[in-house]
Structure formats: C-alpha cells, structure tokens
Amino acid sequence: MKHLFYISALLIFTSCVPLKKYQDLEANYKKCQEEDAGFKTKALDAENKLAELKSHTDVLEKEAVKLRAENESTKSEFNKLSAEYDRVSQTNEALEKKYAKVLSNGSVETAKLINDLEKTRVELQKKEDRLNALEKELNQREKVLVEKEARIAELETIIKEQELAVEQLRAKIAEALIGFKDKGITVEERDGKIYISMEAKLLFASGKTNVNPDGKSALIDLSKVLETQKDVDIIVEGHTDSDAMNSSSHPQDNWELSVLRATSVVKIMLANSEMDPMQITAAGRSEYHPVDPNDKAKNRRIEIIIAPDLSKLFELISAN
C-alpha cells in the first residue's frame, strides 16, 4: 500500500512541479528515510550496548562481593591454622628438649619420645604444607579481587564522566536558549540523552517548511554550542499533529511535512556552524509520537536528540 501511495503521489507531483525539482525532492526524501532508519538502528544498538554494559558491571560487582566473602573465609582459616601451627611448634620444641634430656638413659621412655617426636614432625610438616597452600590461594584470590575492583572502578568512572558530560552539555544548551524559554523550548536529560523540544509555532507557519526568523535565531544559538561537541550523535525529528493534510503539492501529508521540516532545521544548523554533517540526521515521525494526545499544539514540534558516544565503554568491555 505504501508503494502505491508513493506512485500516486509521484504522478500527481510531476504534473505540478518541474521534473528536476521533483527529482531533487524525491532524492532528498529517500535520503532522509535511509538516514532515519540508520539512526534508529544505531540508537537501538547503543541502548542495547549500554544495557549490556550496566548488566556486565552488576555481574562484576556480585562476583567481587562473593570473592571478598571467600577471601575472608580463607583468611580466617589461615589465622586458625597459623595458631595451630604455633601450638604444634611449641609442643615439638618441648619434646626435643625432653628428648635431649633423657637420650643418654637408653630407656623405653626414650623410644616413646622418639616416636612422639616423629609424629609431631609429620603433623607439623602437613600443617606447614597446608599453610603454604592457603597462603598461595589467598594471594591469588586477592590478586583477582584487586583486578575486578579496578575494572569495576574504571567502568564506573567512565560512566560517571559520561553522565557529567551530558549534564554539563544540557546546562550549556539551556543557557544558550534561555532567551527562548517562554517561546516553546524545553531542554531535559532522559536516559543519558539530551532532548531539546521546540514547538512548531516558534519555527514554522502553519503547514510550511521554511523556518521563520525567530526560530532560525534559536537554531543558530544551539548550533554554536553543538559544533564543539565531537563525541555525540544528533538526530533532528519532525513531529506533526493528527490533522490530515489535503494538498496537491508538497508537502502532501504529515509524513512529508515532518521530514521536510526536520531537513530545514538541519540545513540551518549546518549552514551557520562548523558542525560535522556526519554527526547529524534528519528524520520525520509524522503524527505517531505525540507528547500530549489532548494538546495538538504540543505535538507539532521539532525534537533534537543528542546521544553521547559510548565507544570508549564498548572498547573497554571488548578488551576484557
């Protein structure tokens, strides 16, 4: 059905606009769809990897807790065996003194002392061997525990740095757009991403795709902040209300309107800053992601979503 719709739209459009303009618009629309699909895949991968990272960190922390408990148990056994070793050593020393004292008598008592002395030496050797084994095991466990705790600390440090960077960028963006605070712009952080929502009335006339002067000023201020952020991915999403469009020219429906508005925003941001085009994607959501089903004005908006680059975290997980 979707292909039949586009074929019908193409037939109608070719009768309304020059062929080259139609071809350029069609190519731009297809490119937007491809970039939107790519960003969705990339965003989903990043969210899955972040969830995997947090799960991996939880597993490491549980292993560390278990290892600490085993470590304490081994230490307790080691201390107990050390005390027993000292006791046997003292007994052995007493027997040796007694043996030396009665050795010259050649009595039955001497033979018994020799036998007792040999038994204590065997017992002492066994305990010494066990102590050495326990000490080696304890050292190995402590080494593993130190390595796990260091890795957990490294992961937590990177996550905290990422969260701090996102919050600092959110504050910087909010400050840059403070002059538009009462004109339909909100800036918030959710799930490690920054969401900038701009009501359509600030940017566009009804049904139009050209950005008006006030909206252009806000976009330029925003792009000046984002041009210094090299470790983020940015998606510009166009959203409409659910009112159907009836137009023989472009945009013919809410899908086209949302995509073309997002494209207009991206072009202004790139033209007025040094932002890397590789970091930014234009996408259209039409009417299907409303923020308030009872307020159409809020649903007509542009959302700019800024996601941090998690490659450093993923490299750390892969390396280990």
C-alpha positions in Angstrom: 0.0 0.0 0.0 2.8 2.4 0.9 4.4 1.9 -2.6 1.0 2.5 -4.3 0.7 5.7 -2.3 4.1 7.0 -3.3 3.5 6.1 -7.0 0.2 8.1 -6.9 2.0 11.0 -5.2 4.7 10.9 -7.8 2.2 11.1 -10.6 0.4 14.0 -9.0 3.6 15.8 -8.2 5.1 15.5 -11.7 2.2 17.4 -13.0 2.7 20.2 -10.5 6.4 20.9 -10.4 9.4 20.8 -12.9 11.0 17.4 -13.3 14.4 18.4 -11.9 12.8 19.9 -8.7 10.7 16.8 -8.2 13.7 14.5 -8.7 15.8 16.5 -6.2 13.0 16.5 -3.6 12.4 12.8 -4.1 16.1 12.0 -3.7 16.2 14.2 -0.5 13.1 12.4 0.9 14.6 8.9 0.2 17.9 10.0 1.8 16.0 11.2 4.9 14.3 7.9 5.2 17.6 6.0 4.9 19.3 8.2 7.4 16.3 7.8 9.8 16.5 4.0 9.5 20.2 4.1 10.1 19.9 6.3 13.2 17.2 4.1 14.6 19.4 1.1 14.2 22.4 2.9 15.7 20.3 4.3 18.6 18.9 0.8 19.4 22.4 -0.7 19.2 23.7 2.0 21.6 20.9 1.4 24.1 21.3 -2.4 23.9 25.1 -2.0 24.5 24.5 0.4 27.4 22.1 -2.0 29.0 24.6 -4.8 28.4 27.4 -2.7 30.0 25.3 -2.0 33.1 24.4 -5.7 33.4 28.1 -6.6 33.0 29.0 -4.1 35.8 26.4 -5.6 38.1 27.7 -9.1 37.4 31.3 -8.0 38.2 30.1 -6.3 41.4 28.3 -9.5 42.5 31.5 -11.6 41.7 33.6 -9.1 43.8 31.2 -9.4 46.8 31.4 -13.2 46.6 35.2 -13.1 46.2 35.5 -10.9 49.3 33.5 -13.3 51.3 35.6 -16.3 50.2 38.7 -14.2 50.9 37.6 -13.5 54.4 36.9 -17.2 55.0 40.3 -18.2 53.7 41.9 -15.6 55.9 40.0 -17.0 58.9 41.2 -20.5 58.1 44.7 -19.2 57.6 44.8 -17.5 61.0 43.3 -20.6 62.7 45.9 -22.8 61.1 48.7 -20.4 62.0 47.7 -20.6 65.7 47.6 -24.4 65.5 51.0 -24.4 63.8 52.4 -22.3 66.6 50.9 -24.7 69.2 52.4 -27.8 67.5 55.7 -26.0 67.1 55.8 -25.3 70.9 55.0 -29.0 71.6 57.7 -30.1 69.2 60.2 -27.8 70.9 59.3 -29.2 74.4 59.6 -32.8 73.1 63.0 -32.1 71.6 64.2 -30.6 74.9 62.8 -33.6 76.8 64.4 -36.0 74.3 67.8 -34.4 74.6 67.5 -34.7 78.4 66.7 -38.5 78.5 68.6 -39.6 75.4 71.5 -40.9 77.4 69.3 -43.1 79.6 68.5 -45.6 76.8 65.2 -46.3 78.4 61.8 -47.2 77.0 60.8 -43.6 77.6 63.4 -42.5 75.1 61.9 -44.7 72.4 58.5 -43.4 73.2 59.8 -39.8 73.0 61.4 -40.5 69.6 58.1 -41.9 68.3 56.1 -38.9 69.6 58.7 -36.6 68.2 58.4 -38.1 64.8 54.6 -37.9 64.9 54.7 -34.3 65.8 57.2 -33.6 63.0 54.9 -35.3 60.4 51.9 -33.3 61.7 53.9 -30.1 61.7 55.0 -30.7 58.1 51.4 -31.3 57.0 50.2 -28.2 58.6 53.1 -26.2 57.1 52.3 -27.5 53.7 48.6 -26.6 54.2 49.6 -23.1 55.4 51.8 -22.6 52.3 48.9 -23.8 50.0 46.4 -21.5 51.8 48.8 -18.5 51.5 49.3 -19.1 47.8 45.5 -19.4 47.3 44.9 -16.3 49.3 47.4 -14.3 47.3 45.8 -15.5 44.1 42.3 -14.5 45.2 43.5 -11.1 46.4 45.1 -10.5 43.0 41.8 -11.5 41.2 39.8 -9.3 43.6 42.1 -6.3 43.0 41.8 -6.8 39.2 38.0 -7.0 39.4 37.7 -4.0 41.6 40.0 -2.0 39.4 37.9 -2.9 36.3 34.6 -2.0 38.1 36.1 1.3 39.2 37.2 2.0 35.7 33.8 1.3 34.2 32.1 3.4 36.9 34.5 6.2 36.3 33.8 6.3 32.6 30.0 6.1 33.2 30.2 9.0 35.7 32.3 11.0 33.3 29.8 10.4 30.6 26.8 11.4 32.8 28.7 14.5 34.0 29.5 15.5 30.4 25.8 15.0 29.4 24.6 17.2 32.3 27.2 19.9 31.5 26.1 19.9 27.9 22.4 20.1 28.9 23.2 23.1 31.2 25.2 24.8 28.4 22.3 24.3 25.9 19.7 25.6 28.4 21.8 28.7 29.0 22.2 29.3 25.2 18.5 29.1 24.7 17.4 30.9 27.9 16.1 33.8 25.7 13.6 31.5 24.1 12.5 29.8 27.4 8.9 31.3 27.2 8.6 30.6 23.5 8.1 26.9 23.5 11.5 25.4 24.0 12.4 22.8 26.7 15.7 21.1 27.4 15.9 18.0 29.5 18.0 14.9 30.1 16.5 11.4 30.0 18.2 8.0 29.9 21.6 9.5 29.3 20.4 11.6 26.3 19.5 15.3 25.9 16.1 16.1 24.4 15.5 19.6 23.1 11.9 20.2 22.2 10.9 23.2 20.1 7.2 23.9 19.4 6.4 24.3 15.7 4.9 27.8 16.2 8.4 29.1 17.1 9.8 27.7 13.8 7.2 27.4 11.1 4.0 28.9 9.8 1.1 26.5 9.6 1.7 23.8 7.0 5.0 25.4 6.0 8.6 24.0 5.9 10.6 27.3 5.9 11.9 28.3 9.3 10.9 31.8 10.4 13.4 34.4 11.8 12.9 33.8 15.5 13.2 30.0 15.0 16.3 30.5 12.9 17.9 32.6 15.7 17.3 29.9 18.2 18.7 27.2 15.9 21.9 29.2 15.3 22.5 29.7 19.0 22.0 26.0 19.5 24.3 25.0 16.7 27.1 27.2 18.1 27.0 25.1 21.3 26.9 21.8 19.4 29.7 22.5 17.0 32.2 21.9 19.8 30.7 18.5 20.7 32.6 16.0 18.7 31.6 12.9 20.7 27.9 13.0 20.2 25.3 11.8 17.7 22.4 14.2 16.9 19.0 13.4 15.4 16.5 16.1 14.4 13.0 14.7 14.4 10.0 16.4 12.9 6.6 15.8 14.6 3.1 16.8 13.5 -0.4 16.6 14.9 -3.0 14.1 13.7 -4.9 16.6 11.4 -4.8 15.2 7.8 -3.3 17.4 5.1 -5.1 17.8 1.7 -2.7 19.3 -0.7 -1.8 18.6 -4.3 1.7 20.0 -3.9 4.4 19.1 -1.4 4.1 18.5 1.4 1.1 16.4 0.7 0.8 14.6 4.1 2.1 14.7 7.6 5.0 12.3 6.8 6.4 14.7 4.2 5.7 17.7 6.4 7.7 16.2 9.4 10.6 15.1 7.2 10.9 18.4 5.3 10.7 20.4 8.5 13.5 18.3 10.1 15.6 18.8 6.9 15.1 22.6 7.0 16.3 22.7 10.6 19.4 20.6 9.8 20.3 22.8 6.9 20.2 25.9 9.0 22.3 24.4 11.8 24.9 23.2 9.3 25.0 26.4 7.4 25.6 28.6 10.5 28.1 26.5 12.3 31.1 24.1 11.9 29.0 21.1 12.9 30.1 17.8 11.3 27.4 16.6 8.9 28.4 13.0 9.8 27.0 13.6 13.4 23.6 14.7 12.4 20.5 13.0 10.9 17.1 14.4 9.8 14.1 12.3 10.4 10.3 12.5 10.3 7.9 10.9 12.9 4.7 12.3 11.4 1.8 12.2 14.0 2.8 8.9 15.6 4.8 10.1 18.7 2.5 12.6 20.4 3.6 14.0 23.7 0.0 15.1 24.7 -3.0 13.4 23.0 -5.1 16.3 24.2 -2.9 19.2 23.0 -2.2 19.2 19.3 -0.1 22.3 19.6 2.5 20.4 21.8 2.6 17.6 19.3 3.5 19.9 16.5 7.2 20.2 17.3 10.9 19.6 16.4 12.8 17.4 18.8 16.6 17.4 18.7 18.1 14.4 20.4 21.7 14.4 21.5 23.2 11.0 22.4 26.8 10.6 23.8 29.4 8.4 22.1 29.7 5.2 24.1 32.6 3.8 22.1 35.1 4.1 25.0 32.9 1.9 27.2 32.4 -0.7 24.5 36.1 -0.8 23.7 36.8 -1.4 27.4 34.3 -4.3 27.5 35.7 -5.8 24.3 39.2 -5.6 25.6 38.3 -7.6 28.7 
